[in-house]
Amino acid sequence: MAKKFRPITIPIAIVLASAYFYYIINKAGVLKGTPPSYPGLQVKVKYVPESCNERTKNGDLVQLSYQVYRHSTGEKVTDTDDLPEKKVSVKLGHCKVARTQDTILCTNGVVKGLTNACIGEKRTLLLEPRATFGPRGFPDLNITGTDLLVMHTVIQDFDSFGSN
């Protein structure tokens, strides 16, 4: 005797398939730890260490190395290569920098691009002017209001001090 088809099985199958798909995607880390979105910012995560128990957030003191280039020409704008330790520290969202060259770390796009990262994580940020200095640019670094910037970052370490 053949089993009778019951229309109720279709929605149940869809729900189960969706739950399984979400589980697989989440387990693979596609949804977990994704960088926050921000207008004019694209983040490409190049490397995430296997052990990632804590992620950066607003108010954390982050040590990182970075290089910034103009997208159009590949010309280097600034970096941390000339520093003795080859890294710089910045407090996400509450920025004060010692070097003029590091002012880019205080822009909203970079702060968002460094948020939700692990120690040892490598990211490439593609920054439109609206995510950095806007139409005025930043003359001290010869950044115009139309420059699209590429920033390669490596999170060296960070410290969380509770709430912001």
C-alpha positions as CSV (number, residue, x, y, z in Angstrom):
1,M,0.0,0.0,0.0
2,A,1.4,3.4,-1.0
3,K,1.8,6.2,1.5
4,K,-0.4,9.1,1.0
5,F,1.2,12.5,0.3
6,R,0.4,15.1,2.9
7,P,0.8,18.8,1.9
8,I,1.9,19.8,5.4
9,T,5.3,18.0,4.8
10,I,6.5,20.7,2.3
11,P,6.6,23.6,4.9
12,I,8.2,21.3,7.4
13,A,10.9,20.3,4.9
14,I,11.6,23.9,4.1
15,V,12.0,24.8,7.7
16,L,14.3,21.9,8.4
17,A,16.4,22.6,5.3
18,S,16.7,26.3,6.3
19,A,17.7,25.4,9.8
20,Y,20.3,22.9,8.5
21,F,21.7,25.5,6.1
22,Y,22.0,28.1,8.9
23,Y,23.7,25.6,11.1
24,I,26.3,24.7,8.4
25,I,27.0,28.3,7.5
26,N,27.3,29.4,11.2
27,K,29.5,26.4,12.0
28,A,31.8,27.3,9.1
29,G,32.2,30.8,10.6
30,V,30.7,32.6,7.7
31,L,28.2,34.4,10.0
32,K,30.3,34.4,13.1
33,G,32.8,37.2,13.5
34,T,32.0,39.1,10.3
35,P,33.1,42.7,10.4
36,P,30.4,45.3,10.8
37,S,29.2,47.1,7.6
38,Y,29.7,50.8,7.2
39,P,29.0,53.0,4.2
40,G,32.0,53.3,1.9
41,L,33.9,50.4,3.6
42,Q,34.6,47.0,2.3
43,V,36.4,44.5,4.5
44,K,38.1,41.4,3.3
45,V,39.3,39.1,6.0
46,K,42.5,37.5,4.7
47,Y,43.4,35.3,7.8
48,V,41.7,34.4,11.0
49,P,43.7,32.3,13.6
50,E,42.1,29.0,14.7
51,S,42.0,30.1,18.3
52,C,39.9,33.3,18.5
53,N,38.2,33.6,21.9
54,E,37.9,37.3,22.1
55,R,37.2,40.0,19.4
56,T,37.9,43.7,19.3
57,K,35.2,46.2,20.2
58,N,34.7,49.9,20.6
59,G,36.8,51.1,23.5
60,D,39.5,48.5,23.2
61,L,43.2,49.5,23.0
62,V,44.4,47.8,19.8
63,Q,48.0,47.3,18.7
64,L,48.3,46.8,14.9
65,S,50.6,47.1,12.0
66,Y,49.3,48.6,8.7
67,Q,50.0,49.9,5.3
68,V,47.8,52.3,3.3
69,Y,47.9,52.7,-0.5
70,R,46.1,54.7,-3.1
71,H,43.9,52.3,-5.0
72,S,44.3,54.1,-8.3
73,T,48.2,54.2,-8.4
74,G,49.3,51.7,-5.7
75,E,51.4,54.6,-4.2
76,K,52.0,54.1,-0.4
77,V,50.4,56.8,1.7
78,T,51.5,55.8,5.2
79,D,52.4,52.7,7.2
80,T,53.9,51.5,10.5
81,D,57.1,50.1,8.8
82,D,59.3,53.0,10.0
83,L,58.4,52.5,13.7
84,P,60.8,50.6,15.9
85,E,58.2,48.0,16.9
86,K,56.5,48.2,13.5
87,K,53.1,48.7,15.2
88,V,51.0,51.4,16.7
89,S,48.3,51.5,19.4
90,V,44.9,53.1,19.1
91,K,41.8,53.1,21.3
92,L,38.9,52.2,19.0
93,G,36.3,54.9,18.9
94,H,38.2,57.2,21.3
95,C,41.1,58.1,19.1
96,K,44.2,60.2,19.8
97,V,47.4,59.5,17.9
98,A,50.9,60.7,18.4
99,R,51.9,60.7,14.7
100,T,50.0,62.7,12.0
101,Q,50.4,59.7,9.7
102,D,48.2,57.6,12.1
103,T,45.3,60.0,11.9
104,I,43.6,57.6,9.4
105,L,43.1,55.2,12.3
106,C,40.7,57.7,13.8
107,T,38.3,57.7,10.9
108,N,34.9,56.0,11.3
109,G,35.6,53.6,8.4
110,V,38.9,52.3,9.8
111,V,37.4,52.0,13.3
112,K,34.5,49.9,12.0
113,G,36.9,47.9,9.8
114,L,39.0,47.0,12.9
115,T,36.0,46.1,15.0
116,N,35.2,42.4,15.7
117,A,38.8,41.2,14.9
118,C,41.0,38.6,16.6
119,I,44.6,38.8,17.6
120,G,46.6,37.8,14.6
121,E,43.8,38.5,12.1
122,K,44.7,40.0,8.8
123,R,42.3,42.3,7.0
124,T,42.3,44.4,3.9
125,L,40.0,47.5,4.1
126,L,38.8,49.3,0.9
127,L,38.0,52.8,2.0
128,E,36.0,55.3,0.0
129,P,36.4,59.0,1.0
130,R,33.1,59.0,2.9
131,A,34.5,56.3,5.2
132,T,37.7,58.3,5.9
133,F,38.2,62.1,5.5
134,G,35.3,62.9,3.2
135,P,35.4,65.4,0.4
136,R,38.0,67.6,2.2
137,G,40.6,64.8,2.2
138,F,43.6,65.0,4.4
139,P,46.3,67.4,3.0
140,D,49.0,66.4,5.6
141,L,49.1,62.9,3.9
142,N,48.3,64.2,0.4
143,I,44.9,62.4,0.5
144,T,42.4,64.1,-1.7
145,G,38.6,64.0,-1.3
146,T,38.4,61.5,-4.1
147,D,41.1,59.0,-3.1
148,L,40.0,55.4,-2.7
149,L,42.4,53.8,-0.2
150,V,43.5,50.3,0.4
151,M,44.6,49.4,4.0
152,H,46.3,46.2,4.9
153,T,46.1,45.5,8.7
154,V,47.3,42.9,11.1
155,I,46.0,42.9,14.7
156,Q,49.0,42.3,16.9
157,D,47.2,42.5,20.3
158,F,44.4,44.3,22.1
159,D,43.3,45.0,25.6
160,S,39.6,45.3,26.8
161,F,38.9,47.2,29.9
162,G,35.3,46.3,30.5
163,S,32.6,48.8,29.2
164,N,33.4,51.8,27.0
